[in-house]
Amino acid sequence: MDVAAMSIIMNQAQVKQQANVKLMDNALDQARTQSADMIKMMEQSMEPHLGTSIDLKG
């Protein structure tokens, strides 16, 4: 295999690797955003006065 063909193959592999890294970076950013949004929703839904006592009237 000549040097030019090997160079092309190596560059193609590098481009594929860069695309995979970018895709994983985007997925990680999306997961971070979703987890932050979920934590925010959970904090907003909490009502501290509910669930702390039981009414025992009968």
VEXMARGU-868698 format. One record per atom (N, C-alpha, C, O): x, y, z; atom name; residue in one letter. Coordinates in steps of 0.1 Angstrom, whole numbers, plus 5000, padded with zeros to 4 digits. Layout:
REM VEXMARGU-868698
     x     y     z  atom  type
     X     Y     Z    CA     A
...
//
This chain:
REM VEXMARGU-868698
     x     y     z  atom  type
  5009  4988  5000     N     M
  5000  5000  5000    CA     M
  5009  5012  5000     C     M
  5019  5013  5008     O     M
  5006  5022  4992     N     D
  5014  5034  4991    CA     D
  5011  5044  5002     C     D
  5001  5043  5009     O     D
  5019  5054  5003     N     V
  5018  5064  5014    CA     V
  5005  5072  5012     C     V
  4999  5075  5022     O     V
  5002  5075  5000     N     A
  4990  5084  4998    CA     A
  4977  5076  5002     C     A
  4968  5082  5009     O     A
  4976  5064  4999     N     A
  4964  5056  5002    CA     A
  4964  5054  5018     C     A
  4953  5055  5023     O     A
  4975  5052  5024     N     M
  4975  5050  5038    CA     M
  4971  5063  5045     C     M
  4964  5063  5055     O     M
  4976  5075  5040     N     S
  4972  5088  5045    CA     S
  4957  5090  5044     C     S
  4951  5095  5054     O     S
  4951  5087  5033     N     I
  4937  5088  5031    CA     I
  4929  5080  5041     C     I
  4920  5084  5048     O     I
  4933  5067  5043     N     I
  4927  5058  5052    CA     I
  4928  5064  5067     C     I
  4918  5063  5074     O     I
  4940  5068  5070     N     M
  4941  5074  5084    CA     M
  4933  5086  5086     C     M
  4927  5088  5097     O     M
  4932  5095  5076     N     N
  4924  5107  5077    CA     N
  4909  5103  5079     C     N
  4902  5110  5086     O     N
  4905  5094  5071     N     Q
  4891  5089  5072    CA     Q
  4888  5084  5086     C     Q
  4877  5086  5092     O     Q
  4897  5076  5091     N     A
  4895  5071  5105    CA     A
  4895  5082  5115     C     A
  4887  5082  5125     O     A
  4903  5092  5113     N     Q
  4903  5103  5123    CA     Q
  4890  5111  5122     C     Q
  4885  5115  5132     O     Q
  4885  5113  5110     N     V
  4872  5120  5108    CA     V
  4861  5112  5115     C     V
  4852  5118  5122     O     V
  4861  5099  5113     N     K
  4851  5091  5120    CA     K
  4852  5092  5135     C     K
  4841  5093  5142     O     K
  4864  5092  5140     N     Q
  4866  5093  5155    CA     Q
  4861  5106  5160     C     Q
  4855  5107  5170     O     Q
  4864  5117  5153     N     Q
  4860  5130  5157    CA     Q
  4845  5131  5157     C     Q
  4839  5138  5165     O     Q
  4838  5125  5147     N     A
  4824  5126  5146    CA     A
  4818  5118  5158     C     A
  4808  5122  5164     O     A
  4823  5107  5161     N     N
  4819  5099  5173    CA     N
  4820  5106  5186     C     N
  4811  5106  5194     O     N
  4831  5113  5187     N     V
  4834  5121  5199    CA     V
  4824  5132  5200     C     V
  4818  5135  5211     O     V
  4821  5139  5189     N     K
  4812  5150  5189    CA     K
  4798  5145  5192     C     K
  4790  5151  5200     O     K
  4794  5133  5187     N     L
  4781  5127  5190    CA     L
  4780  5124  5205     C     L
  4769  5127  5211     O     L
  4790  5118  5210     N     M
  4789  5115  5225    CA     M
  4789  5127  5233     C     M
  4783  5127  5244     O     M
  4796  5138  5229     N     D
  4796  5150  5236    CA     D
  4782  5156  5236     C     D
  4777  5161  5247     O     D
  4775  5156  5225     N     N
  4761  5161  5224    CA     N
  4752  5152  5233     C     N
  4743  5158  5240     O     N
  4754  5139  5233     N     A
  4745  5131  5241    CA     A
  4748  5134  5256     C     A
  4738  5134  5264     O     A
  4760  5136  5260     N     L
  4763  5139  5274    CA     L
  4757  5152  5278     C     L
  4752  5154  5289     O     L
  4758  5162  5269     N     D
  4752  5175  5272    CA     D
  4737  5174  5274     C     D
  4731  5180  5283     O     D
  4731  5166  5265     N     Q
  4716  5164  5266    CA     Q
  4712  5157  5279     C     Q
  4703  5161  5285     O     Q
  4720  5147  5283     N     A
  4717  5140  5295    CA     A
  4719  5149  5307     C     A
  4711  5149  5317     O     A
  4729  5158  5307     N     R
  4731  5167  5318    CA     R
  4719  5177  5319     C     R
  4714  5180  5330     O     R
  4715  5182  5307     N     T
  4703  5191  5307    CA     T
  4691  5184  5312     C     T
  4683  5190  5320     O     T
  4688  5172  5308     N     Q
  4676  5165  5313    CA     Q
  4677  5162  5328     C     Q
  4667  5163  5334     O     Q
  4689  5158  5333     N     S
  4689  5156  5347    CA     S
  4688  5169  5355     C     S
  4681  5168  5366     O     S
  4693  5180  5350     N     A
  4691  5192  5357    CA     A
  4677  5196  5357     C     A
  4671  5201  5367     O     A
  4670  5194  5346     N     D
  4656  5198  5345    CA     D
  4647  5189  5354     C     D
  4638  5193  5361     O     D
  4651  5176  5355     N     M
  4644  5167  5364    CA     M
  4645  5171  5379     C     M
  4636  5170  5386     O     M
  4658  5174  5382     N     I
  4660  5179  5396    CA     I
  4652  5191  5399     C     I
  4646  5193  5410     O     I
  4652  5201  5389     N     K
  4644  5213  5391    CA     K
  4629  5210  5393     C     K
  4623  5216  5402     O     K
  4624  5201  5385     N     M
  4610  5197  5386    CA     M
  4607  5191  5400     C     M
  4597  5194  5406     O     M
  4616  5182  5404     N     M
  4614  5176  5417    CA     M
  4615  5186  5429     C     M
  4607  5185  5438     O     M
  4623  5195  5428     N     E
  4624  5206  5438    CA     E
  4611  5214  5438     C     E
  4607  5218  5449     O     E
  4606  5217  5427     N     Q
  4594  5225  5426    CA     Q
  4582  5218  5431     C     Q
  4572  5224  5436     O     Q
  4582  5204  5429     N     S
  4570  5197  5433    CA     S
  4569  5193  5448     C     S
  4559  5189  5453     O     S
  4580  5196  5455     N     M
  4580  5192  5469    CA     M
  4572  5202  5477     C     M
  4574  5214  5475     O     M
  4564  5197  5485     N     E
  4556  5205  5494    CA     E
  4559  5201  5509     C     E
  4555  5190  5513     O     E
  4567  5209  5516     N     P
  4572  5204  5529    CA     P
  4562  5202  5539     C     P
  4564  5195  5549     O     P
  4550  5208  5538     N     H
  4540  5206  5548    CA     H
  4531  5194  5546     C     H
  4523  5190  5555     O     H
  4533  5187  5535     N     L
  4525  5175  5532    CA     L
  4534  5163  5536     C     L
  4546  5162  5534     O     L
  4527  5153  5542     N     G
  4533  5140  5545    CA     G
  4541  5140  5558     C     G
  4548  5130  5561     O     G
  4540  5150  5566     N     T
  4547  5150  5579    CA     T
  4539  5146  5591     C     T
  4544  5144  5601     O     T
  4525  5145  5589     N     S
  4517  5141  5600    CA     S
  4505  5133  5595     C     S
  4502  5133  5583     O     S
  4499  5125  5604     N     I
  4488  5116  5601    CA     I
  4476  5121  5609     C     I
  4477  5122  5622     O     I
  4464  5123  5603     N     D
  4452  5126  5610    CA     D
  4446  5112  5615     C     D
  4444  5103  5607     O     D
  4444  5111  5628     N     L
  4439  5099  5634    CA     L
  4424  5101  5640     C     L
  4422  5097  5651     O     L
  4416  5107  5632     N     K
  4402  5109  5636    CA     K
  4394  5097  5632     C     K
  4396  5092  5621     O     K
  4385  5092  5640     N     G
  4378  5080  5636    CA     G
  4364  5080  5640     C     G
  4357  5071  5638     O     G
//
